[in-house]
Amino acid sequence: MSTPYQVISVDLTLARILPLVGPANSITSFTILAFPAGNVSFIRLGQNGQRIPVVDQMKWDYDPCFGPENEGLIWEQPVAGAGVALIIVFTGGGSVGLGT
């Protein structure tokens, strides 16, 4: 059995709101693989989710009591920055542990 995942690159030179994963994709985890220092970005779980400041190596796993996130994953880049962020997103059951 394979675990579906995507590695997504986000161009930080553009100020914008970017849907990373659409609704109904059962996001089970994500990890920020690379986020250049000096940038300010936020990530939200779902359209109305709370803005969470992005930090390098940030990791999120779903709570088994509530199930996977089904309302999408949104990246907010309020001010143009520099470089590219990389994020890996697992859907349907799976995660990655960095350094293990």
SETIKE-96080 format. One record per residue: x, y, z of N, C-alpha, C in turn; residue in one letter; chain. Coordinates in steps of 0.1 Angstrom, whole numbers, plus 5000, padded with zeros to 4 digits. Example, Ala and Ser with C-alpha at 12.3 -4.5 7.8 and 13.67 -1.06 7.14 Angstrom:
BEGIN
<mardo n_X="5132" n_Y="4943" n_Z="5078" ca_X="5123" ca_Y="4955" ca_Z="5078" c_X="5132" c_Y="4967" c_Z="5078" aa="A" ch="A"/>
<mardo n_X="5128" n_Y="4978" n_Z="5071" ca_X="5137" ca_Y="4989" ca_Z="5071" c_X="5129" c_Y="5000" c_Z="5079" aa="S" ch="A"/>
This chain:
BEGIN
<mardo n_X="5008" n_Y="4988" n_Z="5000" ca_X="5000" ca_Y="5000" ca_Z="5000" c_X="5009" c_Y="5012" c_Z="5000" aa="M" ch="A"/>
<mardo n_X="5006" n_Y="5022" n_Z="4991" ca_X="5014" ca_Y="5034" ca_Z="4991" c_X="5006" c_Y="5045" c_Z="4997" aa="S" ch="A"/>
<mardo n_X="5013" n_Y="5055" n_Z="5002" ca_X="5007" ca_Y="5067" ca_Z="5009" c_X="5008" c_Y="5078" c_Z="4999" aa="T" ch="A"/>
<mardo n_X="4997" n_Y="5084" n_Z="4995" ca_X="4998" ca_Y="5095" ca_Z="4985" c_X="5004" c_Y="5108" c_Z="4992" aa="P" ch="A"/>
<mardo n_X="5013" n_Y="5114" n_Z="4985" ca_X="5018" ca_Y="5126" ca_Z="4990" c_X="5022" c_Y="5135" c_Z="4979" aa="Y" ch="A"/>
<mardo n_X="5024" n_Y="5148" n_Z="4982" ca_X="5029" ca_Y="5158" ca_Z="4972" c_X="5040" c_Y="5166" c_Z="4979" aa="Q" ch="A"/>
<mardo n_X="5050" n_Y="5169" n_Z="4971" ca_X="5060" ca_Y="5179" ca_Z="4975" c_X="5057" c_Y="5191" c_Z="4967" aa="V" ch="A"/>
<mardo n_X="5054" n_Y="5202" n_Z="4975" ca_X="5050" ca_Y="5214" ca_Z="4968" c_X="5060" c_Y="5225" c_Z="4971" aa="I" ch="A"/>
<mardo n_X="5064" n_Y="5232" n_Z="4960" ca_X="5073" ca_Y="5244" ca_Z="4962" c_X="5064" c_Y="5257" c_Z="4961" aa="S" ch="A"/>
<mardo n_X="5068" n_Y="5266" n_Z="4970" ca_X="5060" ca_Y="5279" ca_Z="4970" c_X="5070" c_Y="5290" c_Z="4968" aa="V" ch="A"/>
<mardo n_X="5068" n_Y="5298" n_Z="4957" ca_X="5076" ca_Y="5309" ca_Z="4954" c_X="5073" c_Y="5320" c_Z="4964" aa="D" ch="A"/>
<mardo n_X="5083" n_Y="5324" n_Z="4972" ca_X="5081" ca_Y="5334" ca_Z="4982" c_X="5082" c_Y="5348" c_Z="4977" aa="L" ch="A"/>
<mardo n_X="5086" n_Y="5350" n_Z="4965" ca_X="5088" ca_Y="5363" ca_Z="4959" c_X="5074" c_Y="5370" c_Z="4956" aa="T" ch="A"/>
<mardo n_X="5064" n_Y="5363" n_Z="4957" ca_X="5050" ca_Y="5368" ca_Z="4953" c_X="5042" c_Y="5369" c_Z="4966" aa="L" ch="A"/>
<mardo n_X="5036" n_Y="5380" n_Z="4968" ca_X="5026" ca_Y="5382" ca_Z="4979" c_X="5013" c_Y="5377" c_Z="4975" aa="A" ch="A"/>
<mardo n_X="5008" n_Y="5366" n_Z="4981" ca_X="4995" ca_Y="5360" ca_Z="4977" c_X="4990" c_Y="5350" c_Z="4987" aa="R" ch="A"/>
<mardo n_X="4978" n_Y="5346" n_Z="4984" ca_X="4972" ca_Y="5334" ca_Z="4991" c_X="4971" c_Y="5323" c_Z="4981" aa="I" ch="A"/>
<mardo n_X="4977" n_Y="5311" n_Z="4985" ca_X="4978" ca_Y="5300" ca_Z="4976" c_X="4972" c_Y="5288" c_Z="4982" aa="L" ch="A"/>
<mardo n_X="4962" n_Y="5282" n_Z="4976" ca_X="4957" ca_Y="5269" ca_Z="4980" c_X="4967" c_Y="5258" c_Z="4977" aa="P" ch="A"/>
<mardo n_X="4972" n_Y="5251" n_Z="4987" ca_X="4982" ca_Y="5240" ca_Z="4984" c_X="4975" c_Y="5227" c_Z="4981" aa="L" ch="A"/>
<mardo n_X="4965" n_Y="5224" n_Z="4989" ca_X="4957" ca_Y="5212" ca_Z="4987" c_X="4943" c_Y="5215" c_Z="4988" aa="V" ch="A"/>
<mardo n_X="4935" n_Y="5211" n_Z="4979" ca_X="4920" ca_Y="5214" ca_Z="4979" c_X="4912" c_Y="5206" c_Z="4989" aa="G" ch="A"/>
<mardo n_X="4900" n_Y="5210" n_Z="4991" ca_X="4891" ca_Y="5204" ca_Z="5001" c_X="4889" c_Y="5189" c_Z="4997" aa="P" ch="A"/>
<mardo n_X="4885" n_Y="5181" n_Z="5007" ca_X="4881" ca_Y="5167" ca_Z="5005" c_X="4893" c_Y="5158" c_Z="5002" aa="A" ch="A"/>
<mardo n_X="4905" n_Y="5162" n_Z="5005" ca_X="4917" ca_Y="5154" ca_Z="5002" c_X="4922" c_Y="5146" c_Z="5015" aa="N" ch="A"/>
<mardo n_X="4916" n_Y="5147" n_Z="5026" ca_X="4920" ca_Y="5140" ca_Z="5038" c_X="4935" c_Y="5141" c_Z="5041" aa="S" ch="A"/>
<mardo n_X="4939" n_Y="5154" n_Z="5045" ca_X="4953" ca_Y="5157" ca_Z="5048" c_X="4956" c_Y="5150" c_Z="5062" aa="I" ch="A"/>
<mardo n_X="4966" n_Y="5142" n_Z="5062" ca_X="4969" ca_Y="5135" ca_Z="5075" c_X="4982" c_Y="5141" c_Z="5081" aa="T" ch="A"/>
<mardo n_X="4990" n_Y="5147" n_Z="5073" ca_X="5002" ca_Y="5154" ca_Z="5079" c_X="5009" c_Y="5163" c_Z="5069" aa="S" ch="A"/>
<mardo n_X="5017" n_Y="5172" n_Z="5074" ca_X="5025" ca_Y="5180" ca_Z="5065" c_X="5038" c_Y="5184" c_Z="5073" aa="F" ch="A"/>
<mardo n_X="5049" n_Y="5186" n_Z="5065" ca_X="5061" ca_Y="5190" ca_Z="5071" c_X="5067" c_Y="5201" c_Z="5062" aa="T" ch="A"/>
<mardo n_X="5072" n_Y="5212" n_Z="5068" ca_X="5079" ca_Y="5222" ca_Z="5060" c_X="5093" c_Y="5217" c_Z="5059" aa="I" ch="A"/>
<mardo n_X="5097" n_Y="5214" n_Z="5047" ca_X="5111" ca_Y="5208" ca_Z="5044" c_X="5121" c_Y="5219" c_Z="5043" aa="L" ch="A"/>
<mardo n_X="5117" n_Y="5231" n_Z="5038" ca_X="5127" ca_Y="5242" ca_Z="5036" c_X="5119" c_Y="5255" c_Z="5037" aa="A" ch="A"/>
<mardo n_X="5124" n_Y="5264" n_Z="5045" ca_X="5118" ca_Y="5277" ca_Z="5046" c_X="5129" c_Y="5287" c_Z="5049" aa="F" ch="A"/>
<mardo n_X="5133" n_Y="5295" n_Z="5038" ca_X="5144" ca_Y="5304" ca_Z="5040" c_X="5142" c_Y="5315" c_Z="5051" aa="P" ch="A"/>
<mardo n_X="5152" n_Y="5317" n_Z="5059" ca_X="5152" ca_Y="5326" ca_Z="5070" c_X="5148" c_Y="5340" c_Z="5065" aa="A" ch="A"/>
<mardo n_X="5141" n_Y="5348" n_Z="5073" ca_X="5138" ca_Y="5362" ca_Z="5070" c_X="5125" c_Y="5364" c_Z="5063" aa="G" ch="A"/>
<mardo n_X="5118" n_Y="5353" n_Z="5060" ca_X="5105" ca_Y="5353" ca_Z="5054" c_X="5094" c_Y="5353" c_Z="5064" aa="N" ch="A"/>
<mardo n_X="5082" n_Y="5358" n_Z="5061" ca_X="5070" ca_Y="5357" ca_Z="5069" c_X="5059" c_Y="5351" c_Z="5061" aa="V" ch="A"/>
<mardo n_X="5055" n_Y="5339" n_Z="5065" ca_X="5044" ca_Y="5332" ca_Z="5058" c_X="5035" c_Y="5326" c_Z="5069" aa="S" ch="A"/>
<mardo n_X="5023" n_Y="5322" n_Z="5065" ca_X="5013" ca_Y="5316" ca_Z="5074" c_X="5007" c_Y="5304" c_Z="5066" aa="F" ch="A"/>
<mardo n_X="5003" n_Y="5294" n_Z="5074" ca_X="4996" ca_Y="5283" ca_Z="5068" c_X="4983" c_Y="5281" c_Z="5076" aa="I" ch="A"/>
<mardo n_X="4972" n_Y="5277" n_Z="5068" ca_X="4959" ca_Y="5275" ca_Z="5075" c_X="4954" c_Y="5261" c_Z="5071" aa="R" ch="A"/>
<mardo n_X="4948" n_Y="5255" n_Z="5080" ca_X="4941" ca_Y="5242" ca_Z="5077" c_X="4927" c_Y="5246" c_Z="5075" aa="L" ch="A"/>
<mardo n_X="4922" n_Y="5245" n_Z="5063" ca_X="4909" ca_Y="5249" ca_Z="5059" c_X="4908" c_Y="5264" c_Z="5056" aa="G" ch="A"/>
<mardo n_X="4897" n_Y="5268" n_Z="5049" ca_X="4895" ca_Y="5282" ca_Z="5045" c_X="4894" c_Y="5291" c_Z="5057" aa="Q" ch="A"/>
<mardo n_X="4888" n_Y="5286" n_Z="5067" ca_X="4885" ca_Y="5295" ca_Z="5079" c_X="4894" c_Y="5291" c_Z="5091" aa="N" ch="A"/>
<mardo n_X="4905" n_Y="5284" n_Z="5088" ca_X="4914" ca_Y="5280" ca_Z="5099" c_X="4922" c_Y="5291" c_Z="5104" aa="G" ch="A"/>
<mardo n_X="4928" n_Y="5289" n_Z="5116" ca_X="4936" ca_Y="5299" ca_Z="5122" c_X="4950" c_Y="5300" c_Z="5114" aa="Q" ch="A"/>
<mardo n_X="4955" n_Y="5312" n_Z="5113" ca_X="4968" ca_Y="5315" ca_Z="5106" c_X="4979" c_Y="5310" c_Z="5116" aa="R" ch="A"/>
<mardo n_X="4987" n_Y="5301" n_Z="5111" ca_X="4998" ca_Y="5296" ca_Z="5119" c_X="5011" c_Y="5301" c_Z="5112" aa="I" ch="A"/>
<mardo n_X="5020" n_Y="5308" n_Z="5120" ca_X="5032" ca_Y="5312" ca_Z="5114" c_X="5041" c_Y="5300" c_Z="5110" aa="P" ch="A"/>
<mardo n_X="5046" n_Y="5301" n_Z="5098" ca_X="5055" ca_Y="5290" ca_Z="5093" c_X="5069" c_Y="5291" c_Z="5098" aa="V" ch="A"/>
<mardo n_X="5074" n_Y="5280" n_Z="5102" ca_X="5088" ca_Y="5279" ca_Z="5106" c_X="5095" c_Y="5267" c_Z="5099" aa="V" ch="A"/>
<mardo n_X="5108" n_Y="5268" n_Z="5097" ca_X="5115" ca_Y="5257" ca_Z="5091" c_X="5113" c_Y="5244" c_Z="5099" aa="D" ch="A"/>
<mardo n_X="5111" n_Y="5233" n_Z="5092" ca_X="5109" ca_Y="5220" ca_Z="5098" c_X="5096" c_Y="5218" c_Z="5107" aa="Q" ch="A"/>
<mardo n_X="5087" n_Y="5227" n_Z="5105" ca_X="5074" ca_Y="5227" ca_Z="5112" c_X="5067" c_Y="5214" c_Z="5107" aa="M" ch="A"/>
<mardo n_X="5060" n_Y="5207" n_Z="5117" ca_X="5053" ca_Y="5195" ca_Z="5113" c_X="5039" c_Y="5195" c_Z="5120" aa="K" ch="A"/>
<mardo n_X="5030" n_Y="5189" n_Z="5112" ca_X="5016" ca_Y="5188" ca_Z="5117" c_X="5011" c_Y="5174" c_Z="5114" aa="W" ch="A"/>
<mardo n_X="5005" n_Y="5168" n_Z="5124" ca_X="4998" ca_Y="5155" ca_Z="5122" c_X="4984" c_Y="5156" c_Z="5127" aa="D" ch="A"/>
<mardo n_X="4975" n_Y="5149" n_Z="5120" ca_X="4961" ca_Y="5150" ca_Z="5125" c_X="4958" c_Y="5143" c_Z="5138" aa="Y" ch="A"/>
<mardo n_X="4948" n_Y="5147" n_Z="5145" ca_X="4944" ca_Y="5142" ca_Z="5158" c_X="4935" c_Y="5130" c_Z="5154" aa="D" ch="A"/>
<mardo n_X="4939" n_Y="5118" n_Z="5158" ca_X="4930" ca_Y="5106" ca_Z="5155" c_X="4916" c_Y="5107" c_Z="5160" aa="P" ch="A"/>
<mardo n_X="4914" n_Y="5115" n_Z="5171" ca_X="4900" ca_Y="5116" ca_Z="5176" c_X="4891" c_Y="5124" c_Z="5167" aa="C" ch="A"/>
<mardo n_X="4897" n_Y="5133" n_Z="5159" ca_X="4890" ca_Y="5141" ca_Z="5150" c_X="4891" c_Y="5137" c_Z="5135" aa="F" ch="A"/>
<mardo n_X="4901" n_Y="5129" n_Z="5132" ca_X="4903" ca_Y="5125" ca_Z="5118" c_X="4911" c_Y="5135" c_Z="5110" aa="G" ch="A"/>
<mardo n_X="4914" n_Y="5131" n_Z="5097" ca_X="4922" ca_Y="5139" ca_Z="5088" c_X="4915" c_Y="5153" c_Z="5085" aa="P" ch="A"/>
<mardo n_X="4923" n_Y="5162" n_Z="5081" ca_X="4917" ca_Y="5176" ca_Z="5077" c_X="4911" c_Y="5175" c_Z="5063" aa="E" ch="A"/>
<mardo n_X="4899" n_Y="5178" n_Z="5061" ca_X="4892" ca_Y="5177" ca_Z="5049" c_X="4888" c_Y="5190" c_Z="5042" aa="N" ch="A"/>
<mardo n_X="4893" n_Y="5201" n_Z="5048" ca_X="4889" ca_Y="5214" ca_Z="5042" c_X="4901" c_Y="5221" c_Z="5035" aa="E" ch="A"/>
<mardo n_X="4911" n_Y="5214" n_Z="5032" ca_X="4922" ca_Y="5220" ca_Z="5024" c_X="4934" c_Y="5226" c_Z="5032" aa="G" ch="A"/>
<mardo n_X="4944" n_Y="5230" n_Z="5026" ca_X="4956" ca_Y="5236" ca_Z="5032" c_X="4959" c_Y="5248" c_Z="5024" aa="L" ch="A"/>
<mardo n_X="4960" n_Y="5260" n_Z="5031" ca_X="4962" ca_Y="5273" ca_Z="5024" c_X="4975" c_Y="5279" c_Z="5029" aa="I" ch="A"/>
<mardo n_X="4983" n_Y="5285" n_Z="5020" ca_X="4995" ca_Y="5292" ca_Z="5022" c_X="4992" c_Y="5307" c_Z="5021" aa="W" ch="A"/>
<mardo n_X="4996" n_Y="5315" n_Z="5030" ca_X="4995" ca_Y="5329" ca_Z="5029" c_X="5009" c_Y="5336" c_Z="5030" aa="E" ch="A"/>
<mardo n_X="5011" n_Y="5343" n_Z="5019" ca_X="5024" ca_Y="5351" ca_Z="5018" c_X="5020" c_Y="5366" c_Z="5018" aa="Q" ch="A"/>
<mardo n_X="5019" n_Y="5372" n_Z="5030" ca_X="5014" ca_Y="5386" ca_Z="5030" c_X="5023" c_Y="5396" c_Z="5023" aa="P" ch="A"/>
<mardo n_X="5036" n_Y="5394" n_Z="5024" ca_X="5046" ca_Y="5403" ca_Z="5018" c_X="5056" c_Y="5395" c_Z="5010" aa="V" ch="A"/>
<mardo n_X="5060" n_Y="5400" n_Z="4999" ca_X="5069" ca_Y="5393" ca_Z="4990" c_X="5082" c_Y="5391" c_Z="4998" aa="A" ch="A"/>
<mardo n_X="5088" n_Y="5379" n_Z="4997" ca_X="5100" ca_Y="5375" ca_Z="5004" c_X="5111" c_Y="5371" c_Z="4994" aa="G" ch="A"/>
<mardo n_X="5119" n_Y="5362" n_Z="4998" ca_X="5130" ca_Y="5357" ca_Z="4989" c_X="5131" c_Y="5342" c_Z="4990" aa="A" ch="A"/>
<mardo n_X="5133" n_Y="5336" n_Z="4979" ca_X="5135" ca_Y="5321" ca_Z="4979" c_X="5123" c_Y="5313" c_Z="4976" aa="G" ch="A"/>
<mardo n_X="5124" n_Y="5300" n_Z="4979" ca_X="5113" ca_Y="5290" ca_Z="4977" c_X="5112" c_Y="5282" c_Z="4990" aa="V" ch="A"/>
<mardo n_X="5099" n_Y="5280" n_Z="4994" ca_X="5096" ca_Y="5271" ca_Z="5005" c_X="5092" c_Y="5257" c_Z="4999" aa="A" ch="A"/>
<mardo n_X="5096" n_Y="5246" n_Z="5006" ca_X="5092" ca_Y="5233" ca_Z="5002" c_X="5084" c_Y="5227" c_Z="5013" aa="L" ch="A"/>
<mardo n_X="5072" n_Y="5221" n_Z="5009" ca_X="5064" ca_Y="5214" ca_Z="5019" c_X="5060" c_Y="5201" c_Z="5014" aa="I" ch="A"/>
<mardo n_X="5060" n_Y="5191" n_Z="5022" ca_X="5055" ca_Y="5177" ca_Z="5018" c_X="5041" c_Y="5175" c_Z="5026" aa="I" ch="A"/>
<mardo n_X="5031" n_Y="5171" n_Z="5018" ca_X="5018" ca_Y="5169" ca_Z="5023" c_X="5014" c_Y="5155" c_Z="5021" aa="V" ch="A"/>
<mardo n_X="5010" n_Y="5148" n_Z="5031" ca_X="5005" ca_Y="5134" ca_Z="5030" c_X="4989" c_Y="5134" c_Z="5031" aa="F" ch="A"/>
<mardo n_X="4983" n_Y="5126" n_Z="5023" ca_X="4969" ca_Y="5125" ca_Z="5023" c_X="4965" c_Y="5110" c_Z="5024" aa="T" ch="A"/>
<mardo n_X="4954" n_Y="5107" n_Z="5031" ca_X="4949" ca_Y="5094" ca_Z="5031" c_X="4955" c_Y="5085" c_Z="5041" aa="G" ch="A"/>
<mardo n_X="4965" n_Y="5089" n_Z="5049" ca_X="4971" ca_Y="5081" ca_Z="5059" c_X="4986" c_Y="5079" c_Z="5058" aa="G" ch="A"/>
<mardo n_X="4994" n_Y="5087" n_Z="5064" ca_X="5008" ca_Y="5087" ca_Z="5063" c_X="5015" c_Y="5099" c_Z="5069" aa="G" ch="A"/>
<mardo n_X="5027" n_Y="5099" n_Z="5072" ca_X="5034" ca_Y="5110" ca_Z="5076" c_X="5049" c_Y="5108" c_Z="5074" aa="S" ch="A"/>
<mardo n_X="5057" n_Y="5118" n_Z="5076" ca_X="5071" ca_Y="5117" ca_Z="5075" c_X="5077" c_Y="5122" c_Z="5088" aa="V" ch="A"/>
<mardo n_X="5087" n_Y="5115" n_Z="5093" ca_X="5094" ca_Y="5120" ca_Z="5105" c_X="5108" c_Y="5124" c_Z="5101" aa="G" ch="A"/>
<mardo n_X="5112" n_Y="5137" n_Z="5102" ca_X="5125" ca_Y="5141" ca_Z="5098" c_X="5135" c_Y="5137" c_Z="5109" aa="L" ch="A"/>
<mardo n_X="5147" n_Y="5133" n_Z="5104" ca_X="5157" ca_Y="5129" ca_Z="5114" c_X="5155" c_Y="5116" c_Z="5120" aa="G" ch="A"/>
<mardo n_X="5146" n_Y="5108" n_Z="5115" ca_X="5144" ca_Y="5094" ca_Z="5121" c_X="5148" c_Y="5084" c_Z="5111" aa="T" ch="A"/>
